[in-house]
C-alpha cells in the first residue's frame, strides 16, 4: 500500500472534516436551516441595510482573527505541532461543509457564490498566513522559523483584517443587492 505524503494526509483530513460538516447539517440541523439560518431572507435583508463598519467591529475582527493565530503560534513551540495543524484543518473543513451545505439548501447556486464572495479578498490573505505557519509546523525540524516569517505573517494577517473591514462589506453589499 502506498504511504500518503503529509500534504495528501492534510488534504484528506480537510475533506473528512468537510464531509462530516455536510452530514451534520443534512442529518441533524434541517430545522435550523429552514427556520433561522444565516442564509434566511430576513437576515440577508438586514445585512443589506446595515453599515457594519464601526470601531467595535474592527476590534471584534482583530480579536477573532488573532486568537486562533496566537494559539497556533504557541502550540508551534510544542511537540503537538502536527496534531494542531490536523485539528485546525479538520475544524475548518467541518465549518466549510456546514456553511456551504446550508448556503446550497437555502439559496442553491447563489449560496455558493455568496460564500465565495464573502471570502474575497481577505480569505486569500488568511489562507496565505495560515499556510506559512502550517508549513513551518509540518516541516519542523527541517523548516526553521525566522523573524522575517513573523513579520510576514503579521503583515499578511493585518492586511487581511483591514481588507475584511473595509473592502469585503462593500463587495458583499453589492452582491446582495443583485440577488
Secondary structure by P-SEA (a helix, b strand, c coil): cccccaaaaaaaaaaaaaaaaaaaaacccaaaaaccccccaaaaaaaaacccccaaaaaaaaaaacaaaaaaaaaccccaaaaaaaaaaaaaaaaaaaaaaaaaaccaaaaaaaaaaaacaaaaaaaaaaaaaaaaaaacccccccaaaaaaaaaaaaaaaaaaaccaaaaaaaaaaac
